[in-house]
Amino acid sequence: AGMKPNAAVLVATLRALKNHGGVAKDKLGESNLAALEKGAENLEKHLENLNLFGVPVVVALNEFPGDRSEEIEMVMSKCAALGADMAVSRVWREGGQGGEELARKVMAAAEQDTAFKFLYDLEVPLKNKLENICLRIYGADGVTYSKAAENMLARYEEMGYGHLPICIAKTQYSLSDNMSAVGRPRGFIVNIREVRLSAGAGFIVAIAGDIMTMPGLSKVPAAEKIDIMPDGEIVGLF
């Protein structure tokens, strides 16, 4: 579309950072500065990734009820050390007024001089694009391909689709293709098991790990609670 961003906003929460620091889901509301320190490695990697594109970044810390000031201050100091501005968003509680600080910082960032650049040249081979993403964005040590994926990549290039950008479908819970590898994993390999062509949309989809592309279900989908009783009544719909 020819559009280029003037700034980027990286959204984070204390709960997510503590989860990346190894805290169980039912303990995320508790204060844990050590886990927050460890989980901040994930935030650092995302900041590094955004810096690759040459635009200023503002971190939006989405506040939850019960978030503690000392934890917020720790994240703020981390962001400052990494050269990123941060604002706490309290829109959930204060409405638009709770997002004014964030809005002002984003506006200020967008007015800075930028040198936006893409991660890769569209004309390089599809494998180069994939490896560029996996090594530079995810932090992988390498990429492996199934025989089917190898064949499809070669075929799409032969068909004239080698110039298309890459979309990688993988777990959202980790920088790697392993959902249990939280934080900032290192020393891993991304496994591309399948490659699909979305010619109408204009991109190539690489399937990494054991991700299922559709439907997009939660860990415990509602279907697990639905049942039919002996008398024919359906329960668990609501």
C-alpha positions as CSV (number, residue, x, y, z in Angstrom):
1,A,0.0,0.0,0.0
2,G,3.0,2.2,0.2
3,M,2.3,3.2,3.8
4,K,5.2,3.5,6.3
5,P,4.8,3.8,10.1
6,N,6.2,6.8,11.9
7,A,6.3,5.0,15.3
8,A,5.5,1.7,16.9
9,V,3.6,0.8,20.1
10,L,4.7,-2.3,22.1
11,V,1.9,-3.4,24.5
12,A,3.0,-5.2,27.6
13,T,1.4,-6.2,31.0
14,L,3.1,-7.1,34.3
15,R,1.1,-10.4,34.2
16,A,2.5,-11.4,30.9
17,L,6.0,-10.5,31.8
18,K,5.8,-12.5,35.1
19,N,4.4,-15.4,33.1
20,H,7.5,-15.2,30.8
21,G,9.5,-15.3,34.0
22,G,8.1,-18.6,34.9
23,V,5.1,-17.7,37.2
24,A,2.0,-19.9,37.0
25,K,-1.2,-18.4,35.7
26,D,-2.9,-18.5,39.1
27,K,0.0,-16.6,40.7
28,L,0.3,-13.8,38.3
29,G,-1.5,-11.3,40.6
30,E,1.1,-11.7,43.3
31,S,4.2,-9.5,43.5
32,N,7.3,-11.2,42.1
33,L,10.1,-8.8,41.2
34,A,12.5,-11.7,40.4
35,A,10.2,-13.2,37.9
36,L,9.5,-9.8,36.4
37,E,13.2,-9.2,36.0
38,K,13.6,-12.6,34.2
39,G,10.4,-12.1,32.1
40,A,11.6,-8.6,31.0
41,E,14.0,-10.4,28.7
42,N,11.0,-11.1,26.4
43,L,10.2,-7.4,26.4
44,E,13.8,-6.6,25.6
45,K,13.7,-9.0,22.6
46,H,10.5,-7.4,21.2
47,L,12.1,-3.9,21.6
48,E,15.2,-5.1,19.7
49,N,12.9,-6.5,17.0
50,L,11.1,-3.2,16.5
51,N,14.3,-1.3,16.4
52,L,15.3,-3.3,13.3
53,F,12.6,-1.4,11.4
54,G,14.1,2.0,12.2
55,V,11.1,3.6,13.9
56,P,10.8,5.0,17.5
57,V,9.0,2.7,20.0
58,V,6.7,3.5,22.9
59,V,6.0,0.8,25.4
60,A,2.3,0.8,26.6
61,L,2.0,-0.9,29.9
62,N,-1.6,-2.0,30.2
63,E,-2.4,-1.7,33.9
64,F,-4.4,-4.4,35.6
65,P,-6.2,-4.1,39.0
66,G,-3.7,-4.9,41.7
67,D,-0.6,-4.0,39.7
68,R,2.0,-2.7,42.2
69,S,3.9,0.5,41.8
70,E,7.3,-1.0,42.5
71,E,6.7,-3.5,39.6
72,I,5.6,-0.7,37.2
73,E,8.7,1.3,38.2
74,M,10.9,-1.7,37.5
75,V,9.6,-2.1,33.9
76,M,9.8,1.6,33.4
77,S,13.5,1.6,34.4
78,K,14.1,-1.4,32.1
79,C,12.6,0.5,29.2
80,A,14.6,3.6,29.9
81,A,17.8,1.5,30.0
82,L,16.9,0.1,26.6
83,G,16.2,3.5,25.1
84,A,12.4,3.2,24.9
85,D,9.8,5.6,26.4
86,M,7.0,4.0,28.4
87,A,3.5,5.1,29.5
88,V,1.0,3.3,31.7
89,S,-2.4,2.9,30.1
90,R,-5.4,3.0,32.5
91,V,-8.1,3.3,29.9
92,W,-10.0,0.3,31.4
93,R,-10.5,2.4,34.6
94,E,-10.4,6.0,33.5
95,G,-11.6,5.9,30.0
96,G,-9.9,8.2,27.4
97,Q,-8.3,10.2,30.2
98,G,-6.4,7.1,31.3
99,G,-4.7,6.9,27.9
100,E,-3.7,10.6,27.5
101,E,-0.1,10.1,28.6
102,L,0.3,7.2,26.1
103,A,-1.3,9.2,23.3
104,R,1.0,12.2,23.9
105,K,4.1,10.0,23.9
106,V,3.1,8.2,20.7
107,M,2.4,11.6,19.1
108,A,5.8,12.8,20.1
109,A,7.5,9.7,18.9
110,A,5.7,9.9,15.5
111,E,7.1,13.4,15.0
112,Q,10.7,12.2,15.3
113,D,12.9,11.6,12.2
114,T,12.6,8.0,11.2
115,A,14.5,5.7,8.8
116,F,11.9,3.0,8.3
117,K,13.0,-0.1,6.5
118,F,11.7,-3.6,5.9
119,L,13.3,-6.7,7.3
120,Y,14.1,-8.2,3.9
121,D,14.0,-7.5,0.1
122,L,11.0,-9.1,-1.6
123,E,13.2,-10.3,-4.4
124,V,15.3,-12.6,-2.3
125,P,14.5,-16.4,-2.3
126,L,11.6,-17.5,-0.1
127,K,14.0,-19.5,2.2
128,N,16.1,-16.4,2.7
129,K,13.0,-14.5,3.9
130,L,12.0,-17.3,6.2
131,E,15.4,-17.5,7.7
132,N,15.6,-13.8,8.1
133,I,12.5,-13.8,10.2
134,C,13.4,-16.9,12.3
135,L,17.0,-15.8,13.0
136,R,16.6,-12.1,13.5
137,I,13.0,-11.8,14.9
138,Y,12.6,-15.1,16.8
139,G,16.3,-15.5,17.7
140,A,16.6,-19.0,16.4
141,D,19.9,-20.7,15.6
142,G,18.5,-22.2,12.4
143,V,15.6,-23.4,10.4
144,T,14.7,-26.9,9.3
145,Y,12.1,-27.9,6.6
146,S,10.1,-31.0,6.1
147,K,10.3,-32.6,2.6
148,A,6.8,-31.3,1.8
149,A,7.8,-27.8,2.8
150,E,11.0,-27.9,0.7
151,N,9.0,-29.1,-2.3
152,M,6.3,-26.4,-2.0
153,L,8.8,-23.6,-1.6
154,A,10.5,-24.7,-4.8
155,R,7.2,-25.1,-6.6
156,Y,5.9,-21.6,-5.6
157,E,9.1,-20.0,-6.8
158,E,8.8,-21.9,-10.1
159,M,5.2,-20.7,-10.4
160,G,6.4,-17.1,-10.1
161,Y,5.4,-16.5,-6.4
162,G,8.9,-16.1,-5.1
163,H,8.5,-12.4,-4.7
164,L,5.7,-12.6,-2.1
165,P,6.2,-11.8,1.5
166,I,6.2,-14.4,4.2
167,C,3.6,-15.0,7.0
168,I,4.7,-17.5,9.6
169,A,1.9,-19.3,11.6
170,K,3.2,-20.6,15.0
171,T,2.4,-20.6,18.6
172,Q,1.7,-17.1,20.1
173,Y,3.0,-18.2,23.5
174,S,6.7,-18.2,22.6
175,L,9.3,-16.6,20.4
176,S,10.1,-20.1,19.3
177,D,7.7,-22.7,17.8
178,N,7.5,-24.5,21.2
179,M,4.8,-23.0,23.3
180,S,6.5,-24.0,26.6
181,A,9.7,-22.0,25.8
182,V,8.7,-18.8,27.5
183,G,10.9,-15.7,28.1
184,R,13.7,-15.3,25.6
185,P,14.5,-18.8,24.4
186,R,18.0,-19.4,22.9
187,G,19.6,-22.2,21.1
188,F,16.5,-23.4,19.3
189,I,15.6,-24.4,15.8
190,V,12.4,-23.4,14.0
191,N,10.8,-26.4,12.2
192,I,8.8,-25.5,9.1
193,R,6.5,-28.4,8.4
194,E,4.2,-27.0,5.7
195,V,4.0,-24.1,3.3
196,R,0.8,-22.7,1.8
197,L,0.2,-20.2,-0.9
198,S,-2.4,-17.4,-0.3
199,A,-2.3,-16.0,-3.9
200,G,-5.3,-13.8,-3.5
201,A,-4.1,-12.2,-0.3
202,G,-0.6,-11.9,-1.7
203,F,1.6,-13.9,0.7
204,I,3.2,-17.3,1.5
205,V,2.2,-18.9,4.8
206,A,4.8,-21.1,6.5
207,I,3.5,-23.4,9.2
208,A,5.9,-23.8,12.1
209,G,5.7,-26.5,14.8
210,D,2.4,-28.2,15.6
211,I,0.2,-25.1,15.4
212,M,-3.3,-25.5,14.0
213,T,-4.3,-22.6,11.8
214,M,-8.1,-22.9,12.1
215,P,-10.1,-22.7,14.1
216,G,-8.4,-20.4,16.6
217,L,-9.4,-22.0,19.9
218,S,-8.4,-21.3,23.4
219,K,-6.6,-24.0,25.5
220,V,-9.9,-25.1,26.9
221,P,-12.5,-24.5,24.1
222,A,-16.2,-24.2,25.0
223,A,-16.9,-27.5,23.1
224,E,-15.3,-29.4,26.0
225,K,-18.2,-28.2,28.3
226,I,-21.0,-29.0,25.9
227,D,-22.8,-32.4,26.3
228,I,-26.1,-34.1,25.6
229,M,-27.9,-35.6,28.6
230,P,-29.7,-39.0,28.4
231,D,-33.1,-37.2,28.0
232,G,-31.7,-35.3,25.0
233,E,-31.2,-31.9,26.7
234,I,-28.1,-30.1,25.6
235,V,-26.0,-28.6,28.4
236,G,-23.0,-26.3,28.6
237,L,-24.0,-23.9,25.8
238,F,-24.1,-20.9,28.2
